[in-house]
Amino acid sequence: MNAIESLKDDHRLIEQGLLALERMCTALEAGQAINSNSLEKWIEFIQIFADRYHHLNEERILFERLSERGMPRLGGALEVLESEHEESRMLIRAIADTVPWVHRRDPAALERFLLQSRNYVQLLRSHIQTEEDDVFPQTDSYLTAADHAEISNAFDQAVDNGIVAFRKEWENTLHGIVFKLNH
């Protein structure tokens, strides 16, 4: 699997995470309690997989190489994507900060949680679409076959650092959250 296919594969898992968050929000709006472990596992997934693994691979490996090869980093799509990564980090911190209060059924915290969660889902869906529709198709105009191979190898090194084991656990956890909230 090449680097772009790998990132798209990551996007599918992140989209499962977004669906799980939406289902938790719907349940909370309906007055249902959410298992605290589900919310904490979701936050762990987003912080570790989506941000520390996926977004950092994009920023430090793919975007860096694209910039080296002439794709504008400032004033272009890469700058927008990186600013969206930072915005997503701020939203996740804000969501995480509300979780203890949501479990205590604090109405103001629940309102903040729901608003920030919806903003996060909207941001990430738009972000994924921009990457897949606008940026990824341009990569072949900037990167050589050797660049693609080096980027794939760099991604593989990150995978070798333990993300594969966590990925399967998160897939199961996210599936479990969605399944429980559907029944």
C-alpha positions as semicolon CSV with decimal commas, in nm:
position;residue;x (nm);y (nm);z (nm)
1;M;0,000;0,000;0,000
2;N;0,144;0,339;-0,094
3;A;0,145;0,637;0,142
4;I;-0,163;0,805;-0,004
5;E;-0,363;0,481;0,012
6;S;-0,244;0,438;0,371
7;L;-0,367;0,788;0,462
8;K;-0,702;0,718;0,295
9;D;-0,726;0,395;0,492
10;D;-0,662;0,597;0,810
11;H;-0,940;0,832;0,704
12;R;-1,188;0,543;0,691
13;L;-1,104;0,454;1,052
14;I;-1,123;0,820;1,159
15;E;-1,466;0,839;0,993
16;Q;-1,573;0,542;1,207
17;G;-1,459;0,746;1,506
18;L;-1,667;1,042;1,388
19;L;-1,970;0,814;1,353
20;A;-1,915;0,683;1,706
21;L;-1,898;1,041;1,838
22;E;-2,219;1,132;1,655
23;R;-2,396;0,829;1,802
24;M;-2,278;0,920;2,152
25;C;-2,405;1,276;2,103
26;T;-2,744;1,149;1,984
27;A;-2,770;0,922;2,288
28;L;-2,675;1,204;2,525
29;E;-2,931;1,435;2,363
30;A;-3,194;1,166;2,420
31;G;-3,104;1,162;2,789
32;Q;-2,920;0,831;2,778
33;A;-2,609;0,779;2,986
34;I;-2,290;0,696;2,799
35;N;-2,040;0,452;2,940
36;S;-1,749;0,665;3,063
37;N;-1,507;0,412;2,918
38;S;-1,656;0,467;2,570
39;L;-1,593;0,840;2,580
40;E;-1,245;0,799;2,722
41;K;-1,154;0,533;2,466
42;W;-1,285;0,758;2,190
43;I;-1,070;1,049;2,312
44;E;-0,769;0,817;2,335
45;F;-0,830;0,701;1,977
46;I;-0,854;1,056;1,844
47;Q;-0,554;1,185;2,040
48;I;-0,325;0,893;1,962
49;F;-0,435;0,762;1,625
50;A;-0,590;1,062;1,447
51;D;-0,360;1,328;1,584
52;R;-0,027;1,186;1,701
53;Y;-0,005;0,922;1,433
54;H;-0,210;1,029;1,129
55;H;-0,186;1,410;1,142
56;L;0,180;1,406;1,240
57;N;0,258;1,167;0,952
58;E;0,094;1,414;0,719
59;E;0,264;1,720;0,867
60;R;0,613;1,586;0,931
61;I;0,646;1,347;0,641
62;L;0,404;1,406;0,351
63;F;0,351;1,783;0,374
64;E;0,721;1,838;0,443
65;R;0,820;1,643;0,130
66;L;0,552;1,815;-0,081
67;S;0,684;2,151;0,037
68;E;1,043;2,047;-0,045
69;R;0,926;1,954;-0,395
70;G;0,757;2,290;-0,459
71;M;0,402;2,269;-0,328
72;P;0,341;2,598;-0,145
73;R;0,322;2,545;0,230
74;L;0,229;2,901;0,321
75;G;-0,075;3,054;0,163
76;G;-0,184;2,725;0,010
77;A;-0,370;2,406;0,086
78;L;-0,096;2,270;0,314
79;E;-0,117;2,573;0,542
80;V;-0,496;2,537;0,558
81;L;-0,471;2,166;0,639
82;E;-0,211;2,225;0,910
83;S;-0,425;2,499;1,065
84;E;-0,720;2,258;1,063
85;H;-0,503;2,001;1,242
86;E;-0,434;2,262;1,510
87;E;-0,802;2,356;1,530
88;S;-0,890;1,988;1,573
89;R;-0,638;1,962;1,859
90;M;-0,801;2,256;2,035
91;L;-1,147;2,105;1,991
92;I;-1,033;1,768;2,127
93;R;-0,881;1,934;2,434
94;A;-1,208;2,122;2,488
95;I;-1,414;1,805;2,443
96;A;-1,188;1,611;2,681
97;D;-1,221;1,888;2,941
98;T;-1,601;1,854;2,942
99;V;-1,615;1,475;2,978
100;P;-1,597;1,456;3,360
101;W;-1,878;1,711;3,382
102;V;-2,086;1,532;3,119
103;H;-2,066;1,218;3,333
104;R;-2,195;1,423;3,625
105;R;-2,483;1,530;3,398
106;D;-2,393;1,898;3,416
107;P;-2,627;2,064;3,160
108;A;-2,383;2,341;3,063
109;A;-2,101;2,092;3,013
110;L;-2,328;1,870;2,805
111;E;-2,418;2,166;2,585
112;R;-2,047;2,252;2,537
113;F;-1,964;1,888;2,470
114;L;-2,235;1,860;2,204
115;L;-2,140;2,187;2,034
116;Q;-1,766;2,110;2,032
117;S;-1,831;1,754;1,916
118;R;-2,046;1,870;1,625
119;N;-1,783;2,127;1,531
120;Y;-1,516;1,857;1,544
121;V;-1,715;1,619;1,323
122;Q;-1,786;1,893;1,071
123;L;-1,422;2,007;1,065
124;L;-1,279;1,658;1,019
125;R;-1,527;1,554;0,749
126;S;-1,450;1,868;0,551
127;H;-1,078;1,824;0,615
128;I;-1,078;1,465;0,490
129;Q;-1,270;1,566;0,179
130;T;-1,022;1,847;0,104
131;E;-0,727;1,611;0,140
132;E;-0,878;1,338;-0,073
133;D;-1,036;1,557;-0,342
134;D;-0,784;1,841;-0,368
135;V;-0,444;1,761;-0,217
136;F;-0,387;1,389;-0,264
137;P;-0,457;1,400;-0,641
138;Q;-0,185;1,665;-0,675
139;T;0,086;1,462;-0,505
140;D;0,201;1,290;-0,825
141;S;0,269;1,633;-0,977
142;Y;0,523;1,701;-0,701
143;L;0,654;1,364;-0,585
144;T;0,867;1,111;-0,766
145;A;0,829;0,737;-0,731
146;A;1,133;0,744;-0,500
147;D;0,960;1,011;-0,286
148;H;0,649;0,795;-0,259
149;A;0,861;0,497;-0,155
150;E;1,048;0,699;0,109
151;I;0,723;0,839;0,248
152;S;0,571;0,489;0,261
153;N;0,879;0,362;0,443
154;A;0,857;0,646;0,694
155;F;0,489;0,565;0,753
156;D;0,579;0,196;0,795
157;Q;0,831;0,288;1,066
158;A;0,554;0,466;1,257
159;V;0,336;0,156;1,216
160;D;0,619;-0,058;1,349
161;N;0,621;0,157;1,661
162;G;0,303;-0,012;1,786
163;I;0,016;0,156;1,606
164;V;-0,099;-0,170;1,440
165;A;-0,192;-0,334;1,771
166;F;-0,375;-0,024;1,885
167;R;-0,551;0,013;1,548
168;K;-0,725;-0,326;1,575
169;E;-0,827;-0,251;1,935
170;W;-0,970;0,085;1,830
171;E;-1,154;-0,065;1,534
172;N;-1,322;-0,307;1,773
173;T;-1,392;-0,034;2,030
174;L;-1,543;0,203;1,775
175;H;-1,753;-0,077;1,626
176;G;-1,872;-0,165;1,977
177;I;-1,972;0,194;2,053
178;V;-2,169;0,227;1,729
179;F;-2,329;-0,117;1,771
180;K;-2,437;-0,053;2,133
181;L;-2,587;0,282;2,047
182;N;-2,778;0,136;1,751
183;H;-2,954;-0,124;1,966
